[in-house]
Amino acid sequence: MKQQTKSSNITVGLDLGDRRHRFCALDERGEVVEQDSICNDRVSLRKLAGRYHGALGVMEAGAHSPWISRFLEALGWRVVVSNPRKVRAIYQHERKSDQRDALMLARIGRMDLALLYPVRHGTAEAQQDLLRIKLRDSLVRARVAVINSVRFTLKSLGYTVRNPSSARFHKVVMEEVPESVREMITPSVQALAELTARIKMLELEINTLAQMKYPQSAQLQQIPGVGPITALYFVLKIEDPNRFAHVRDVGAYAGLCPRRDQSGESDPQLRISKRGDAYLRRLLVSAAHYILGPFGPQSALRAYGLMLAADRTARAKKRATVAVARKLAVLLLSLWKSQQPYQPFPGACLNGEQEDRRSGTIALHRMEATD
């Protein structure tokens, strides 16, 4: 048994697992103090934190990193959560193992924390509130899968069903097939009805949660196309609107900015990075589709997107949608920070009349360039 260490110069690398965690403790000279594994429970983690009181803990982001990082910080550790997709020295090592991963995390943590591209986990409360939104998304995906299965089965039998909304499919399908076929699809239709009821219940809970606990989400819902789910998810993922030095940085946070691979005279235009939360990115893109769609009201954001999609090619439309989604994220953060009412055309005249749409687009660029 190692003696309790009071020094805060100890760096502990943790390679997290479902059942056990490998750890490696380094002293102030970079020499290995201890290498071992512990069980994935709070008792073992508390013993490790007591043995190296005030240590710097380094771990990779994963399923267990949110609660473990919060637990160790409460015990007096300084914790850094690394982005596992950024540290090639670990995931591309020719002799990769859990023990070596823990050692590499500790050594990189001693050298420069910026090399770990630290990830910021939200609070436990925000994580629990996000669960409702993610559970609804899981149920929606399950409903779509069942609908596609029923539709494909009926098509193979020669029956074509109308294309209603997903919430009404279980009602419509029973009216458009003969009795013999109804018996076959009854279990699936009953499952669809149950899924739809659960989804509606979760949507009511999400609306109530947004109104009662996160009133700032109402500020974001001023933008057409941004509903309670998108606004609340944005608020829960960002948590602190002042975490970004510049509002336009939120576009890169959502993975909506292009990657870059510049070398010498070569600087090709690449696709977006798709880093960060995939569901947040999907919500922003969905809102962008509405803004650019036939029911989207006139605004500087819509004018900007339509300008990019002017040649009407599929590639131009995709680029316009992504660009609008990125500017929408910037606009959401700007409204949150400023607490000002939403203006479709930020460059409106003093007499209340709107300026030319091109001026609105220029104003949108101007707004993005400021905090």
C-alpha positions in Angstrom: 0.0 0.0 0.0 1.4 3.4 -1.0 1.6 6.0 1.6 -0.7 9.0 1.4 0.9 11.8 -0.7 0.2 15.5 0.2 2.0 17.0 -2.7 -0.1 18.7 -5.4 2.6 18.0 -8.0 1.4 14.5 -8.6 -0.2 13.9 -12.0 -2.5 10.9 -12.4 -3.5 9.6 -15.8 -6.7 7.6 -15.8 -7.8 5.3 -18.6 -11.5 4.7 -17.9 -13.3 1.4 -18.4 -16.7 0.0 -17.7 -15.5 -2.4 -15.0 -12.0 -1.2 -14.1 -9.8 1.9 -14.6 -6.1 1.8 -15.2 -4.1 4.6 -13.6 -0.6 5.9 -13.6 0.8 8.4 -11.1 3.8 10.6 -11.9 5.7 12.7 -9.4 7.1 16.2 -10.0 10.2 14.8 -11.8 8.0 12.7 -14.2 8.9 9.4 -12.5 6.3 6.7 -12.1 5.1 6.5 -8.5 2.4 3.9 -9.0 0.7 2.0 -11.8 -2.3 -0.2 -11.1 -6.0 -0.6 -11.7 -9.1 0.1 -9.6 -12.7 -0.9 -9.7 -15.2 1.4 -11.4 -17.0 2.6 -8.2 -16.9 5.6 -5.9 -15.3 3.8 -3.0 -12.2 2.9 -5.1 -12.0 6.4 -6.6 -12.3 8.0 -3.1 -9.3 5.9 -1.9 -7.2 6.9 -4.9 -8.1 10.6 -4.4 -7.2 10.3 -0.7 -3.8 8.7 -1.5 -2.9 11.5 -3.9 -4.6 14.5 -2.3 -4.8 17.6 -4.6 -3.4 15.8 -7.6 -4.0 16.6 -11.3 -6.2 14.0 -12.9 -6.1 13.5 -16.6 -8.7 11.3 -18.4 -10.3 10.9 -21.8 -13.9 11.9 -22.5 -16.2 9.0 -22.5 -19.3 7.5 -21.0 -18.0 7.6 -17.4 -15.9 10.8 -17.6 -18.8 13.3 -16.7 -19.6 11.8 -13.3 -16.0 10.7 -12.5 -14.6 14.2 -13.2 -17.2 15.8 -11.1 -16.7 13.3 -8.3 -12.9 13.7 -8.2 -13.2 17.5 -8.3 -15.4 17.4 -5.3 -12.7 15.4 -3.5 -10.1 18.2 -4.2 -8.5 17.1 -7.5 -7.9 19.3 -10.5 -9.4 17.3 -13.4 -8.7 17.7 -17.1 -10.9 15.8 -19.6 -9.1 15.2 -22.9 -10.7 15.0 -26.3 -9.8 11.5 -27.4 -10.0 12.3 -31.1 -7.2 14.9 -30.8 -4.5 13.0 -29.0 -2.9 10.9 -31.8 0.0 9.9 -29.5 -2.5 7.7 -27.7 -5.0 6.4 -30.3 -2.4 5.8 -33.0 0.3 4.3 -30.8 1.9 1.2 -32.3 1.7 -0.6 -29.0 -1.6 0.7 -27.6 -2.8 -0.7 -24.3 -4.8 0.6 -21.3 -1.6 0.8 -19.1 0.3 2.8 -21.8 -2.7 5.1 -22.4 -2.8 6.0 -18.7 0.9 6.7 -18.8 0.7 8.9 -21.9 -2.2 10.9 -20.5 -0.2 11.6 -17.4 2.9 12.6 -19.3 1.0 14.9 -21.7 -0.8 16.5 -18.8 2.6 17.3 -17.2 3.9 18.8 -20.4 1.1 21.0 -21.6 -2.6 20.7 -20.9 -3.4 22.5 -24.2 -2.2 19.4 -26.1 -5.1 17.5 -24.6 -7.7 19.8 -26.1 -9.7 19.8 -22.8 -13.4 19.0 -23.0 -15.8 20.9 -20.7 -18.5 18.7 -19.2 -21.8 20.2 -18.1 -23.3 20.0 -14.6 -25.1 16.9 -13.3 -28.4 18.9 -13.3 -28.0 19.9 -17.0 -27.1 16.3 -17.9 -30.3 15.0 -16.2 -32.4 17.7 -18.0 -30.8 16.7 -21.3 -32.0 13.2 -20.8 -35.6 14.0 -21.6 -34.7 15.6 -24.9 -32.4 12.7 -25.9 -35.0 10.1 -24.8 -37.6 11.8 -27.0 -35.1 11.7 -29.9 -34.6 7.9 -29.3 -38.4 7.4 -29.3 -38.8 9.4 -32.5 -36.1 7.4 -34.2 -37.8 4.1 -33.1 -41.1 5.3 -34.4 -39.6 6.1 -37.8 -38.1 2.7 -37.9 -41.4 0.9 -37.2 -43.2 3.1 -39.8 -40.7 2.3 -42.4 -41.0 -1.4 -41.6 -44.8 -1.4 -41.9 -44.7 0.7 -45.1 -42.2 -1.6 -46.7 -44.2 -4.7 -45.8 -47.4 -3.3 -47.2 -45.7 -2.1 -50.4 -44.4 -5.7 -50.9 -48.1 -6.9 -50.7 -49.3 -4.3 -53.2 -50.8 -1.8 -50.8 -49.7 1.9 -50.9 -50.4 4.0 -47.8 -50.7 7.8 -47.8 -47.9 9.7 -46.3 -49.4 11.5 -43.3 -47.4 12.9 -40.3 -45.6 10.3 -38.2 -48.0 11.1 -35.3 -51.1 10.1 -37.4 -49.6 7.1 -39.4 -51.0 4.5 -37.0 -54.5 5.9 -37.5 -54.4 6.2 -41.3 -52.8 2.9 -42.0 -55.6 0.9 -40.5 -58.2 2.6 -42.7 -56.4 1.9 -46.0 -55.8 -1.9 -45.9 -58.1 -4.9 -45.9 -59.1 -6.8 -42.8 -56.7 -9.7 -43.4 -53.8 -7.3 -43.5 -54.9 -5.4 -40.5 -54.5 -8.4 -38.2 -50.9 -8.8 -39.4 -49.8 -5.2 -38.7 -51.9 -4.7 -35.5 -48.9 -5.3 -33.2 -46.8 -2.7 -35.0 -49.7 -0.2 -35.1 -50.2 -0.6 -31.4 -46.5 0.0 -30.8 -46.7 3.1 -32.9 -49.7 4.4 -30.9 -47.8 3.8 -27.7 -44.6 5.5 -29.0 -46.6 8.5 -30.2 -48.3 8.9 -26.7 -44.9 8.7 -25.0 -43.4 11.3 -27.4 -46.3 13.7 -26.7 -45.9 13.3 -23.0 -42.2 14.0 -23.2 -42.8 17.1 -25.3 -45.1 18.4 -22.7 -42.5 17.8 -20.0 -39.9 19.6 -22.1 -42.1 22.6 -22.7 -42.8 22.8 -19.0 -39.2 22.4 -18.1 -38.2 25.2 -20.5 -40.8 27.6 -19.2 -40.3 27.0 -15.5 -36.6 26.3 -15.1 -34.9 27.8 -18.2 -36.8 31.1 -19.1 -33.8 32.2 -21.2 -34.9 29.6 -23.8 -38.0 31.8 -24.5 -35.6 34.5 -25.7 -34.2 32.1 -28.3 -37.6 31.0 -29.5 -38.2 34.4 -31.0 -36.4 33.2 -34.1 -38.8 31.4 -36.6 -37.9 27.8 -36.8 -36.4 27.6 -33.3 -38.8 25.7 -31.1 -38.7 24.7 -27.4 -36.6 21.6 -28.0 -33.9 23.4 -30.1 -33.8 26.4 -27.7 -33.6 24.3 -24.5 -31.0 22.0 -25.9 -28.9 24.9 -27.0 -29.2 26.5 -23.5 -28.3 23.2 -21.7 -25.3 22.4 -23.9 -23.8 25.9 -23.7 -24.8 26.6 -20.1 -22.8 29.8 -19.8 -23.2 32.2 -22.8 -19.9 33.9 -21.8 -17.8 30.8 -22.2 -16.9 31.9 -25.8 -14.5 34.8 -26.3 -16.3 35.6 -29.6 -19.9 34.7 -30.4 -18.8 33.3 -33.8 -16.8 30.6 -32.0 -20.0 28.8 -31.3 -20.1 27.7 -34.9 -16.9 25.8 -34.5 -18.2 24.4 -31.2 -21.2 22.9 -33.0 -18.9 21.4 -35.8 -20.3 23.7 -38.5 -17.1 25.3 -39.5 -14.9 24.0 -42.4 -11.8 21.9 -41.5 -8.5 23.2 -42.7 -5.4 21.4 -44.1 -3.1 24.2 -45.1 0.5 23.6 -46.1 2.7 25.9 -48.1 0.7 27.2 -51.1 -2.0 24.5 -50.7 -5.1 25.6 -48.7 -8.0 23.5 -50.0 -11.6 24.2 -49.1 -12.8 21.2 -47.0 -16.0 20.1 -45.5 -17.3 21.0 -42.1 -15.5 19.4 -39.1 -18.7 17.8 -37.6 -17.1 18.1 -34.2 -19.0 18.5 -31.0 -22.6 17.4 -30.3 -24.2 15.7 -33.3 -27.7 16.3 -32.1 -27.2 20.0 -31.5 -25.9 20.2 -35.1 -28.9 18.3 -36.4 -31.3 20.6 -34.6 -29.6 23.7 -36.0 -29.6 22.3 -39.5 -33.3 21.4 -39.2 -34.1 24.9 -38.2 -32.0 26.2 -41.1 -34.2 24.0 -43.5 -37.3 25.8 -42.2 -35.8 29.2 -42.5 -34.9 28.5 -46.2 -38.1 26.6 -46.9 -41.3 27.9 -48.4 -42.8 28.8 -45.0 -39.8 30.6 -43.7 -40.5 34.3 -43.1 -38.4 37.0 -44.7 -35.2 37.9 -42.7 -31.6 38.8 -43.2 -30.7 35.2 -42.4 -33.0 33.8 -45.0 -31.8 36.4 -47.6 -28.2 35.3 -46.9 -29.0 31.6 -47.4 -31.0 32.2 -50.6 -28.1 34.2 -52.0 -25.7 31.3 -51.4 -28.2 28.9 -53.1 -28.9 31.2 -56.0 -27.7 28.7 -58.7 -30.2 26.1 -57.3 -27.7 23.1 -57.5 -27.9 20.4 -54.8 -24.4 21.3 -53.6 -25.2 25.0 -53.3 -28.4 24.2 -51.3 -26.4 22.1 -48.9 -23.8 24.7 -48.5 -26.4 27.4 -47.9 -28.2 25.2 -45.3 -24.9 24.7 -43.3 -24.0 28.3 -43.6 -27.4 29.4 -42.3 -27.2 26.8 -39.4 -23.8 28.3 -38.4 -25.1 31.8 -38.5 -28.2 30.7 -36.6 -26.0 29.4 -33.8 -24.2 32.8 -33.7 -27.5 34.6 -33.6 -28.9 32.4 -30.8 -25.8 33.1 -28.7 -26.0 36.8 -29.5 -29.6 37.0 -28.4 -28.9 35.1 -25.2 -26.0 37.4 -24.3 -27.6 40.7 -25.2 -31.2 39.9 -24.0 -32.4 42.1 -26.9 -35.6 41.3 -28.9 -35.0 39.5 -32.2 -34.9 41.7 -35.3 -35.4 39.9 -38.7 -33.4 42.7 -40.3 -30.8 44.1 -37.8 -30.3 47.2 -40.1 -33.9 48.4 -39.8 -34.5 52.2 -40.2 -35.4 54.4 -37.3 -38.8 55.1 -38.8 -39.7 51.5 -38.4 -39.4 50.5 -42.1 -37.0 47.8 -43.1 -34.0 48.5 -45.2 -33.1 46.7 -48.4 -32.5 42.9 -47.8 -28.9 43.3 -48.9 -28.4 45.8 -46.0 -29.9 43.2 -43.7 -27.4 40.7 -44.9 -24.5 43.1 -44.3 -25.9 43.8 -40.8 -25.9 40.1 -40.1 -22.2 39.9 -40.9 -21.6 43.0 -38.7 -23.5 41.4 -35.8 -21.5 38.2 -36.1 -18.2 40.1 -35.9 -19.1 41.6 -32.6 -19.6 40.1 -29.1 
